[in-house]
Amino acid sequence: MFRINRRQHNDAIPLRTSIGLLAVLLFAIVAIAGFTIQLLKAERKALEETEREVEARHVELLSDHVEQTVINSIHTPLLALRNMPADEIDDDLLSKVTGSFVELTQTAYLDAKLAIRKVYPIMRRADIAKQNAWMSQKIATLARTRGVDTLGRGEFLDNLEGVPYLFLFEPLREDTPDAGYLLLRFNVNALTTQRLQPLLDEFSQGHEGVVSLQDPQTPWDDSALNWPVGQVMPGWMLSFKQDASAEDRRVEREQRLVLGITGGLILAMIMATFAVWRELSRERALVALRNQFVANVSHELRTPLALIRMYAETLVLKRLTNPDKIHQYHRTILRETERLTKMIEKVLDFARIKGGGKLYRLENFDLATTVHDVLESYEEQISEQGIHLTVSLAEDLPRIAHDRDGMTQVVLNLLDNAVKYGQGSPVRVSLQLVSAGVELTVSDQGPGIPAVEREKMRQPFQRGAQAQPMEGSGLGLYLVDQIVKAHHGQFYLEPAERGAGLRARVVLPRERSVKP
């Protein structure tokens, strides 16, 4: 008799494989993180370009709107004066028209030679002569620029004493240029405040930025979107700049996104690493359990085989003449053969259950009869080991739907476990009616199973700390648990009612039972 204790000579291979898998996993996660960040940067750049193009288009549309608003504002006062004879234009009319518009600072009637004839507000003669000269020079320059001898309607910008003004002049009668001109002077600052600022404020609120109207002397801002207002105000620009707080919020959102993705990848890396480590640990533990199982089964098989061979050889060689001794050898061979049969059945049942091929046919049988038949066939083996067996089977139990072969194996495994680990203590088997159904109990007075190990004992290849190194296969309680589950029942492992020991309880439900 000897002990098989194989070492895993290839332990280094799973370790190297684990390290390789983790390295590949880390490399893949780092590569994905780097690619994702680069993709986000490229996407951010493309998004910024797209947003800038969209904002530029919006600013262009705003420029058209501003230009049209300016044109409408400066031409509205002409409605009261257009196409009127020169003799009907008096100081009262000019005063009335000028006072109706805040941005209109001067209204004047010019003769065909562009000399001021009537003006409001009233000017001193010296100022009128000075403005006549300035006006003639300005309009003549404008005519040369346009390549014409006489001007029709026109407008131009100029600064007077540091204040920007927009001048509009138009013939009194389009068909008679000699009839004279109307000249209107608008304060650009007042025009902006009264007419344009609401448009600019509305645009600024809707686009998370600030848009302003800037004169030609304003320094150029490369970081802003700049767009010309149009021909009516040459040199003036609309400048739109993204609100700093909005930009900060966008950057903050992008940072949160990057941090979220990075954190998610790191978390995924940690979880994946833990999953790989746990799976590898479970695999190595399972390999160790399987190796131990092979060693245990090998030992369990060798022992009875050795006895069977030795006794069989003795009988074949006719070395015994005592009939009692020969009978004893026959009984030993039979007992060891049954032991081998049970061991092989456990292994085969385990393979069928794991492969999903083990099916149980549940029929309404008398469970007490099934248990009694098992105990009757097993009682002699227990007695030979000097173990006292107490049986208590209640009468008038309802028929319980069960597979007789399956429940036979449950009873045999529980008895075998109690005999093997009960250390020669009495074994008690009871069958009784409880509220949940019918309860089968097998208990002993041995060392029992600690609470921390009871759940583990339901798993394959698991053996208690009290078991000897080569004792048992570690499949008995696992098979019991699986068979009971197939019967829709419950399996419990708990301390014995009195003192030390273990009580195994199997409860089959009454819902599937039928009264005889």
Secondary structure as the mmCIF struct_conf table of DSSP 4:
data_model
#
loop_
_struct_conf.conf_type_id
_struct_conf.id
_struct_conf.beg_label_comp_id
_struct_conf.beg_label_asym_id
_struct_conf.beg_label_seq_id
_struct_conf.end_label_comp_id
_struct_conf.end_label_asym_id
_struct_conf.end_label_seq_id
TURN_TY1_P TURN_TY1_P1 HIS A 9 ASP A 11
HELX_RH_AL_P HELX_RH_AL_P1 ALA A 12 HIS A 75
HELX_RH_3T_P HELX_RH_3T_P1 THR A 76 ALA A 80
TURN_TY1_P TURN_TY1_P2 LEU A 81 ASN A 83
HELX_RH_3T_P HELX_RH_3T_P2 ALA A 86 GLU A 88
HELX_RH_AL_P HELX_RH_AL_P2 ASP A 91 GLY A 99
TURN_TY1_P TURN_TY1_P3 SER A 100 SER A 100
TURN_TY1_P TURN_TY1_P4 VAL A 102 GLU A 103
STRN STRN1 LEU A 104 LEU A 110
TURN_TY1_P TURN_TY1_P5 ALA A 112 LYS A 113
BEND BEND1 LEU A 114 LEU A 114
STRN STRN2 ILE A 116 TYR A 120
BEND BEND2 PRO A 121 PRO A 121
HELX_RH_AL_P HELX_RH_AL_P3 ARG A 125 ARG A 146
TURN_TY1_P TURN_TY1_P6 GLY A 147 GLY A 147
BEND BEND3 ASP A 149 THR A 150
BEND BEND4 ARG A 153 ARG A 153
STRN STRN3 GLY A 154 LEU A 160
TURN_TY1_P TURN_TY1_P7 GLU A 161 GLY A 162
STRN STRN4 VAL A 163 PRO A 171
BEND BEND5 LEU A 172 ARG A 173
TURN_TY1_P TURN_TY1_P8 GLU A 174 ASP A 175
HELX_RH_3T_P HELX_RH_3T_P3 PRO A 177 ALA A 179
STRN STRN5 TYR A 181 ASN A 187
HELX_RH_AL_P HELX_RH_AL_P4 VAL A 188 LEU A 191
HELX_RH_PI_P HELX_RH_PI_P1 THR A 192 LEU A 196
HELX_RH_AL_P HELX_RH_AL_P5 GLN A 197 GLY A 206
TURN_TY1_P TURN_TY1_P9 HIS A 207 GLU A 208
STRN STRN6 GLY A 209 GLN A 214
TURN_TY1_P TURN_TY1_P10 PRO A 216 GLN A 217
BEND BEND6 THR A 218 THR A 218
HELX_LH_PP_P HELX_LH_PP_P1 PRO A 219 TRP A 220
TURN_TY1_P TURN_TY1_P11 ASP A 222 SER A 223
BEND BEND7 ALA A 224 ALA A 224
STRN STRN7 LEU A 225 PRO A 228
TURN_TY1_P TURN_TY1_P12 GLN A 231 VAL A 232
BEND BEND8 MET A 233 MET A 233
TURN_TY1_P TURN_TY1_P13 PRO A 234 GLY A 235
STRN STRN8 MET A 237 GLN A 242
HELX_RH_AL_P HELX_RH_AL_P6 ALA A 244 VAL A 316
TURN_TY1_P TURN_TY1_P14 LEU A 317 LYS A 318
HELX_RH_AL_P HELX_RH_AL_P7 PRO A 323 LYS A 354
TURN_TY1_P TURN_TY1_P15 GLY A 355 GLY A 356
STRN STRN9 GLU A 363 PHE A 365
HELX_RH_AL_P HELX_RH_AL_P8 LEU A 367 GLU A 384
TURN_TY1_P TURN_TY1_P16 GLN A 385 GLY A 386
STRN STRN10 LEU A 389 LEU A 393
BEND BEND9 GLU A 395 ASP A 396
HELX_LH_PP_P HELX_LH_PP_P2 LEU A 397 PRO A 398
STRN STRN11 ARG A 399 ARG A 399
STRN STRN12 ILE A 400 HIS A 402
HELX_RH_AL_P HELX_RH_AL_P9 ARG A 404 TYR A 421
TURN_TY1_P TURN_TY1_P17 GLY A 422 GLY A 424
STRN STRN13 VAL A 427 VAL A 434
TURN_TY1_P TURN_TY1_P18 SER A 435 ALA A 436
STRN STRN14 GLY A 437 SER A 443
BEND BEND10 GLY A 446 PRO A 447
HELX_RH_AL_P HELX_RH_AL_P10 ALA A 451 ARG A 454
TURN_TY1_P TURN_TY1_P19 GLU A 455 GLU A 455
HELX_RH_3T_P HELX_RH_3T_P4 LYS A 456 ARG A 458
BEND BEND11 GLN A 459 GLN A 459
TURN_TY1_P TURN_TY1_P20 PRO A 460 PHE A 461
TURN_TY1_P TURN_TY1_P21 ALA A 465 GLN A 466
BEND BEND12 ALA A 467 ALA A 467
TURN_TY1_P TURN_TY1_P22 PRO A 469 MET A 470
BEND BEND13 GLU A 471 GLU A 471
BEND BEND14 GLY A 474 GLY A 474
HELX_RH_AL_P HELX_RH_AL_P11 GLY A 476 ALA A 486
TURN_TY1_P TURN_TY1_P23 HIS A 487 HIS A 488
STRN STRN15 GLN A 490 PRO A 495
BEND BEND15 GLU A 497 ALA A 500
STRN STRN16 LEU A 502 PRO A 509
HELX_RH_3T_P HELX_RH_3T_P5 ARG A 510 ARG A 512
STRN STRN17 VAL A 514 VAL A 514
#
